[in-house]
């Protein structure tokens, strides 16, 4: 079922000129500071914001996650030569 959805999503994205960003199932995108790479291993889903102790940067978990997903997917696509 998930595979069918992924195939349709890929088709529709190509048809409309869009890009799909894919990362690994266990990549912790919201727990990593997108500036310095600090990993906040204590972060749980109940927290929507957190502050990086290294850079003192305040992160919204959703926005931070999106930035990290984009970075991780670009790195992965470059590694496999897409």
HUURUR-V748425 format. One record per backbone hydrogen bond with DSSP energy under -0.5 kcal/mol. NH is the residue of the N-H (numbers start at 1). CO is the residue of the C=O. If there is no record, write none. Layout:
{{NH:CO} {NH:CO}}
This chain:
{{5:1} {6:2} {7:3} {8:4} {9:5} {10:6} {11:7} {12:8} {13:9} {14:10} {15:11} {16:12} {17:14} {18:13} {22:20} {27:24} {29:27} {32:29} {33:38} {37:33} {40:31} {40:38} {41:39} {43:40} {47:44} {48:46} {50:59} {52:57} {56:52} {59:50} {61:48} {61:59} {64:60} {65:61} {66:62} {67:63} {68:64} {69:65} {70:66} {71:67} {72:68} {73:69} {74:70} {75:71} {76:72} {77:73} {78:74} {79:75} {80:76} {81:77} {82:77}}
